[in-house]
Amino acid sequence: MAEPDANRDRDESRDPLDEDAAWAQLVAAYGEQPDPDKGHWPATGSEEPPAKPEPEPGPKQEPEPDAKPGGFIVYAPGVGPRDWSTPAPPEGTDADDDEGHFVPPEPPPLPTGDVTSRFAWIAVLGGPLLLLIMVLLRQELTWWVTTLGVGGFLGGFATLVLRMRDDDEDDDDPGRGAVV
């Protein structure tokens, strides 16, 4: 089933590929560096290399004599191409000029909860935390520790659920229609 799919993309007008000869050519050329000025160029199908584009005018960077093609340079920490500082502002401009920069407004203060909500959150989070600490310290879970942990969680959760606000307080809302 996979054999017809593998040959579907092959062009029938070309010669059949001799895989053994291709592998033998690859093995014979293993380890050799190709010469870019001569050789077979499979992308063009000719023996001549493709035309090289004209270099753009500008500062030329000569490669280091010991650098290998395709290699990379390792810089010491704190030294390298990203070790730079911002340029000084042009003459006549103020360095502290903040025109055009967004300064976010101060955020509103956090809402202060009432004492009942605070104790409910302490119970919801503290009950399971108490049980977890007792298990991690390998202490015996007595009846009062278990009751305090489970009861604190359930009581705090029930308190928070019962104190949730209903959205039915806005009876004067005309609904989702247009207000005239």
ChimeraX attribute file (.defattr): number of C-alpha atoms within 10 A of each C-alpha:
attribute: neighborCount
match mode: 1-to-1
recipient: residues
	/A:1	5
	/A:2	6
	/A:3	7
	/A:4	8
	/A:5	9
	/A:6	9
	/A:7	10
	/A:8	9
	/A:9	8
	/A:10	11
	/A:11	9
	/A:12	9
	/A:13	6
	/A:14	7
	/A:15	7
	/A:16	9
	/A:17	9
	/A:18	8
	/A:19	9
	/A:20	9
	/A:21	10
	/A:22	11
	/A:23	11
	/A:24	11
	/A:25	11
	/A:26	11
	/A:27	10
	/A:28	10
	/A:29	11
	/A:30	9
	/A:31	8
	/A:32	7
	/A:33	7
	/A:34	10
	/A:35	8
	/A:36	11
	/A:37	9
	/A:38	10
	/A:39	12
	/A:40	15
	/A:41	13
	/A:42	9
	/A:43	8
	/A:44	10
	/A:45	9
	/A:46	11
	/A:47	11
	/A:48	13
	/A:49	16
	/A:50	12
	/A:51	6
	/A:52	6
	/A:53	6
	/A:54	6
	/A:55	7
	/A:56	7
	/A:57	6
	/A:58	6
	/A:59	6
	/A:60	8
	/A:61	6
	/A:62	6
	/A:63	9
	/A:64	7
	/A:65	6
	/A:66	6
	/A:67	10
	/A:68	10
	/A:69	7
	/A:70	5
	/A:71	7
	/A:72	8
	/A:73	8
	/A:74	8
	/A:75	9
	/A:76	7
	/A:77	7
	/A:78	9
	/A:79	10
	/A:80	11
	/A:81	7
	/A:82	7
	/A:83	8
	/A:84	9
	/A:85	6
	/A:86	5
	/A:87	6
	/A:88	7
	/A:89	9
	/A:90	8
	/A:91	7
	/A:92	6
	/A:93	8
	/A:94	9
	/A:95	10
	/A:96	6
	/A:97	8
	/A:98	9
	/A:99	6
	/A:100	6
	/A:101	7
	/A:102	7
	/A:103	7
	/A:104	6
	/A:105	6
	/A:106	6
	/A:107	6
	/A:108	6
	/A:109	6
	/A:110	6
	/A:111	6
	/A:112	8
	/A:113	8
	/A:114	8
	/A:115	8
	/A:116	13
	/A:117	15
	/A:118	14
	/A:119	16
	/A:120	20
	/A:121	17
	/A:122	14
	/A:123	24
	/A:124	23
	/A:125	16
	/A:126	19
	/A:127	23
	/A:128	18
	/A:129	14
	/A:130	17
	/A:131	18
	/A:132	13
	/A:133	11
	/A:134	15
	/A:135	12
	/A:136	8
	/A:137	8
	/A:138	9
	/A:139	10
	/A:140	10
	/A:141	12
	/A:142	8
	/A:143	9
	/A:144	10
	/A:145	15
	/A:146	17
	/A:147	14
	/A:148	18
	/A:149	21
	/A:150	19
	/A:151	17
	/A:152	23
	/A:153	22
	/A:154	16
	/A:155	16
	/A:156	24
	/A:157	16
	/A:158	13
	/A:159	18
	/A:160	17
	/A:161	10
	/A:162	9
	/A:163	10
	/A:164	8
	/A:165	8
	/A:166	7
	/A:167	7
	/A:168	8
	/A:169	8
	/A:170	9
	/A:171	8
	/A:172	7
	/A:173	9
	/A:174	9
	/A:175	9
	/A:176	6
	/A:177	6
	/A:178	6
	/A:179	7
	/A:180	3
